[in-house]
């Protein structure tokens, strides 16, 4: 389907195909491809952790500690 006439002519077939593929014929918005966010290295996280502890930002430090553990677990497991 490339022109307005094709859409008119193949309307019923297109509806059936779209319903089979997507489960609906209602447009719900385009999905953007997931962008890969660069991950911080363990050493970068460790530096941020040390700074957070020094500044007594313990909640931030705990989150950073958990990120480091998750990173270590991912490499080992």
BALUM-642534 format. One record per atom (N, C-alpha, C): residue in one letter; x, y, z; atom name. Coordinates in pm, whole numbers. Example, Ala and Ser with C-alpha at 12.3 -4.5 7.8 and 13.67 -1.06 7.14 Angstrom:
{code:A	x:1319	y:-569	z:780	site:N}
{code:A	x:1230	y:-450	z:780	site:CA}
{code:A	x:1320	y:-330	z:780	site:C}
{code:S	x:1285	y:-225	z:708	site:N}
{code:S	x:1367	y:-106	z:714	site:CA}
{code:S	x:1290	y:3	z:787	site:C}
% end
This chain:
{code:X	x:85	y:-116	z:0	site:N}
{code:X	x:0	y:0	z:0	site:CA}
{code:X	x:90	y:122	z:0	site:C}
{code:X	x:73	y:201	z:-104	site:N}
{code:X	x:160	y:315	z:-115	site:CA}
{code:X	x:89	y:444	z:-150	site:C}
{code:X	x:-35	y:434	z:-195	site:N}
{code:X	x:-106	y:556	z:-233	site:CA}
{code:X	x:-243	y:558	z:-165	site:C}
{code:X	x:-308	y:673	z:-162	site:N}
{code:X	x:-440	y:682	z:-97	site:CA}
{code:X	x:-542	y:584	z:-156	site:C}
{code:X	x:-534	y:559	z:-285	site:N}
{code:X	x:-628	y:465	z:-347	site:CA}
{code:X	x:-608	y:323	z:-296	site:C}
{code:X	x:-483	y:285	z:-271	site:N}
{code:X	x:-455	y:151	z:-217	site:CA}
{code:X	x:-520	y:136	z:-80	site:C}
{code:X	x:-509	y:238	z:2	site:N}
{code:X	x:-568	y:232	z:135	site:CA}
{code:X	x:-720	y:215	z:126	site:C}
{code:X	x:-780	y:285	z:33	site:N}
{code:X	x:-925	y:273	z:15	site:CA}
{code:X	x:-961	y:133	z:-35	site:C}
{code:X	x:-888	y:86	z:-133	site:N}
{code:X	x:-918	y:-42	z:-196	site:CA}
{code:X	x:-895	y:-161	z:-101	site:C}
{code:X	x:-787	y:-157	z:-24	site:N}
{code:X	x:-750	y:-270	z:62	site:CA}
{code:X	x:-786	y:-247	z:209	site:C}
{code:X	x:-877	y:-155	z:234	site:N}
{code:X	x:-913	y:-117	z:371	site:CA}
{code:X	x:-952	y:-237	z:458	site:C}
{code:X	x:-1044	y:-318	z:412	site:N}
{code:X	x:-1092	y:-430	z:495	site:CA}
{code:X	x:-982	y:-533	z:518	site:C}
{code:X	x:-901	y:-563	z:416	site:N}
{code:X	x:-792	y:-658	z:432	site:CA}
{code:X	x:-686	y:-603	z:529	site:C}
{code:X	x:-659	y:-474	z:516	site:N}
{code:X	x:-559	y:-413	z:604	site:CA}
{code:X	x:-606	y:-415	z:749	site:C}
{code:X	x:-733	y:-389	z:773	site:N}
{code:X	x:-787	y:-393	z:909	site:CA}
{code:X	x:-768	y:-531	z:969	site:C}
{code:X	x:-801	y:-635	z:892	site:N}
{code:X	x:-787	y:-772	z:942	site:CA}
{code:X	x:-641	y:-805	z:975	site:C}
{code:X	x:-551	y:-766	z:888	site:N}
{code:X	x:-408	y:-793	z:909	site:CA}
{code:X	x:-357	y:-719	z:1032	site:C}
{code:X	x:-392	y:-590	z:1043	site:N}
{code:X	x:-347	y:-511	z:1158	site:CA}
{code:X	x:-401	y:-568	z:1289	site:C}
{code:X	x:-524	y:-611	z:1288	site:N}
{code:X	x:-584	y:-667	z:1409	site:CA}
{code:X	x:-512	y:-796	z:1450	site:C}
{code:X	x:-475	y:-879	z:1351	site:N}
{code:X	x:-404	y:-1003	z:1381	site:CA}
{code:X	x:-264	y:-974	z:1436	site:C}
{code:X	x:-196	y:-879	z:1377	site:N}
{code:X	x:-58	y:-848	z:1417	site:CA}
{code:X	x:-52	y:-773	z:1550	site:C}
{code:X	x:-132	y:-666	z:1562	site:N}
{code:X	x:-122	y:-576	z:1676	site:CA}
{code:X	x:-231	y:-594	z:1781	site:C}
{code:X	x:-333	y:-672	z:1748	site:N}
{code:X	x:-442	y:-692	z:1841	site:CA}
{code:X	x:-546	y:-581	z:1839	site:C}
{code:X	x:-521	y:-477	z:1765	site:N}
{code:X	x:-614	y:-365	z:1755	site:CA}
{code:X	x:-590	y:-290	z:1624	site:C}
{code:X	x:-688	y:-214	z:1583	site:N}
{code:X	x:-669	y:-131	z:1463	site:CA}
{code:X	x:-661	y:16	z:1502	site:C}
{code:X	x:-665	y:42	z:1633	site:N}
{code:X	x:-657	y:178	z:1682	site:CA}
{code:X	x:-511	y:219	z:1697	site:C}
{code:X	x:-476	y:332	z:1643	site:N}
{code:X	x:-340	y:384	z:1653	site:CA}
{code:X	x:-316	y:431	z:1796	site:C}
{code:X	x:-211	y:381	z:1857	site:N}
{code:X	x:-181	y:419	z:1996	site:CA}
{code:X	x:-54	y:501	z:2008	site:C}
{code:X	x:0	y:544	z:1898	site:N}
{code:X	x:121	y:627	z:1901	site:CA}
{code:X	x:243	y:546	z:1862	site:C}
{code:X	x:335	y:615	z:1800	site:N}
{code:X	x:458	y:549	z:1756	site:CA}
{code:X	x:547	y:522	z:1876	site:C}
{code:X	x:614	y:412	z:1873	site:N}
{code:X	x:708	y:378	z:1979	site:CA}
{code:X	x:849	y:410	z:1930	site:C}
{code:X	x:921	y:483	z:2010	site:N}
{code:X	x:1059	y:515	z:1976	site:CA}
{code:X	x:1148	y:398	z:2017	site:C}
{code:X	x:1250	y:371	z:1940	site:N}
{code:X	x:1341	y:264	z:1980	site:CA}
{code:X	x:1411	y:300	z:2110	site:C}
{code:X	x:1433	y:200	z:2192	site:N}
{code:X	x:1500	y:223	z:2320	site:CA}
{code:X	x:1644	y:268	z:2294	site:C}
{code:X	x:1680	y:374	z:2360	site:N}
{code:X	x:1817	y:422	z:2345	site:CA}
{code:X	x:1902	y:358	z:2454	site:C}
{code:X	x:2018	y:312	z:2417	site:N}
{code:X	x:2105	y:251	z:2515	site:CA}
{code:X	x:2177	y:361	z:2592	site:C}
{code:X	x:2160	y:357	z:2722	site:N}
{code:X	x:2225	y:456	z:2808	site:CA}
{code:X	x:2359	y:401	z:2849	site:C}
{code:X	x:2465	y:478	z:2827	site:N}
{code:X	x:2597	y:428	z:2867	site:CA}
{code:X	x:2602	y:403	z:3017	site:C}
{code:X	x:2655	y:290	z:3054	site:N}
{code:X	x:2663	y:254	z:3195	site:CA}
{code:X	x:2793	y:309	z:3253	site:C}
{code:X	x:2783	y:347	z:3379	site:N}
{code:X	x:2902	y:394	z:3448	site:CA}
{code:X	x:2989	y:274	z:3484	site:C}
{code:X	x:3116	y:296	z:3484	site:N}
{code:X	x:3207	y:189	z:3523	site:CA}
{code:X	x:3206	y:175	z:3674	site:C}
{code:X	x:3255	y:63	z:3719	site:N}
{code:X	x:3261	y:38	z:3863	site:CA}
{code:X	x:3345	y:145	z:3932	site:C}
{code:X	x:3455	y:184	z:3871	site:N}
{code:X	x:3541	y:286	z:3933	site:CA}
{code:X	x:3471	y:421	z:3943	site:C}
{code:X	x:3392	y:457	z:3842	site:N}
{code:X	x:3318	y:582	z:3847	site:CA}
{code:X	x:3215	y:579	z:3960	site:C}
{code:X	x:3144	y:466	z:3970	site:N}
{code:X	x:3045	y:451	z:4076	site:CA}
{code:X	x:3113	y:455	z:4213	site:C}
{code:X	x:3229	y:391	z:4225	site:N}
{code:X	x:3302	y:388	z:4351	site:CA}
{code:X	x:3342	y:529	z:4394	site:C}
{code:X	x:3386	y:611	z:4298	site:N}
{code:X	x:3423	y:750	z:4328	site:CA}
{code:X	x:3303	y:829	z:4376	site:C}
{code:X	x:3191	y:810	z:4310	site:N}
{code:X	x:3068	y:879	z:4350	site:CA}
{code:X	x:3023	y:833	z:4488	site:C}
{code:X	x:3040	y:704	z:4516	site:N}
{code:X	x:3004	y:649	z:4647	site:CA}
{code:X	x:3089	y:714	z:4756	site:C}
{code:X	x:3220	y:719	z:4735	site:N}
{code:X	x:3310	y:779	z:4833	site:CA}
{code:X	x:3275	y:926	z:4859	site:C}
{code:X	x:3242	y:998	z:4753	site:N}
{code:X	x:3206	y:1139	z:4767	site:CA}
{code:X	x:3075	y:1153	z:4845	site:C}
{code:X	x:2979	y:1067	z:4816	site:N}
{code:X	x:2850	y:1071	z:4886	site:CA}
{code:X	x:2869	y:1044	z:5036	site:C}
{code:X	x:2954	y:947	z:5068	site:N}
{code:X	x:2980	y:915	z:5209	site:CA}
{code:X	x:3049	y:1033	z:5277	site:C}
{code:X	x:3147	y:1090	z:5210	site:N}
{code:X	x:3221	y:1205	z:5264	site:CA}
{code:X	x:3127	y:1322	z:5291	site:C}
{code:X	x:3030	y:1340	z:5203	site:N}
{code:X	x:2934	y:1450	z:5216	site:CA}
{code:X	x:2813	y:1411	z:5302	site:C}
{code:X	x:2819	y:1290	z:5360	site:N}
{code:X	x:2713	y:1238	z:5446	site:CA}
{code:X	x:2577	y:1230	z:5377	site:C}
{code:X	x:2580	y:1196	z:5249	site:N}
{code:X	x:2457	y:1172	z:5172	site:CA}
{code:X	x:2436	y:1020	z:5168	site:C}
{code:X	x:2389	y:969	z:5279	site:N}
{code:X	x:2385	y:824	z:5297	site:CA}
{code:X	x:2282	y:753	z:5210	site:C}
{code:X	x:2173	y:818	z:5181	site:N}
{code:X	x:2074	y:755	z:5092	site:CA}
{code:X	x:2133	y:740	z:4951	site:C}
{code:X	x:2200	y:844	z:4904	site:N}
{code:X	x:2266	y:836	z:4773	site:CA}
{code:X	x:2374	y:729	z:4775	site:C}
{code:X	x:2449	y:724	z:4886	site:N}
{code:X	x:2556	y:625	z:4899	site:CA}
{code:X	x:2500	y:483	z:4893	site:C}
{code:X	x:2388	y:462	z:4958	site:N}
{code:X	x:2327	y:328	z:4957	site:CA}
{code:X	x:2284	y:289	z:4815	site:C}
{code:X	x:2229	y:384	z:4742	site:N}
{code:X	x:2188	y:356	z:4604	site:CA}
{code:X	x:2310	y:323	z:4518	site:C}
{code:X	x:2416	y:399	z:4536	site:N}
{code:X	x:2538	y:373	z:4460	site:CA}
{code:X	x:2597	y:238	z:4497	site:C}
{code:X	x:2596	y:205	z:4626	site:N}
{code:X	x:2645	y:75	z:4672	site:CA}
{code:X	x:2567	y:-38	z:4604	site:C}
{code:X	x:2434	y:-20	z:4597	site:N}
{code:X	x:2350	y:-122	z:4533	site:CA}
{code:X	x:2380	y:-133	z:4384	site:C}
{code:X	x:2407	y:-21	z:4318	site:N}
{code:X	x:2442	y:-24	z:4176	site:CA}
{code:X	x:2573	y:-100	z:4155	site:C}
{code:X	x:2669	y:-76	z:4243	site:N}
{code:X	x:2799	y:-145	z:4232	site:CA}
{code:X	x:2779	y:-295	z:4251	site:C}
{code:X	x:2700	y:-332	z:4350	site:N}
{code:X	x:2674	y:-476	z:4374	site:CA}
{code:X	x:2604	y:-540	z:4256	site:C}
{code:X	x:2508	y:-467	z:4199	site:N}
{code:X	x:2437	y:-521	z:4082	site:CA}
{code:X	x:2533	y:-538	z:3964	site:C}
{code:X	x:2622	y:-442	z:3945	site:N}
{code:X	x:2720	y:-449	z:3838	site:CA}
{code:X	x:2814	y:-568	z:3860	site:C}
{code:X	x:2858	y:-586	z:3984	site:N}
{code:X	x:2947	y:-699	z:4016	site:CA}
{code:X	x:2875	y:-832	z:3996	site:C}
{code:X	x:2750	y:-838	z:4037	site:N}
{code:X	x:2673	y:-961	z:4024	site:CA}
{code:X	x:2652	y:-995	z:3876	site:C}
{code:X	x:2629	y:-893	z:3795	site:N}
{code:X	x:2608	y:-914	z:3652	site:CA}
{code:X	x:2731	y:-968	z:3582	site:C}
{code:X	x:2848	y:-926	z:3627	site:N}
{code:X	x:2973	y:-973	z:3567	site:CA}
{code:X	x:3011	y:-1112	z:3616	site:C}
{code:X	x:2970	y:-1142	z:3738	site:N}
{code:X	x:3006	y:-1273	z:3795	site:CA}
{code:X	x:2899	y:-1379	z:3772	site:C}
{code:X	x:2775	y:-1336	z:3752	site:N}
{code:X	x:2668	y:-1433	z:3745	site:CA}
{code:X	x:2613	y:-1445	z:3611	site:C}
% end
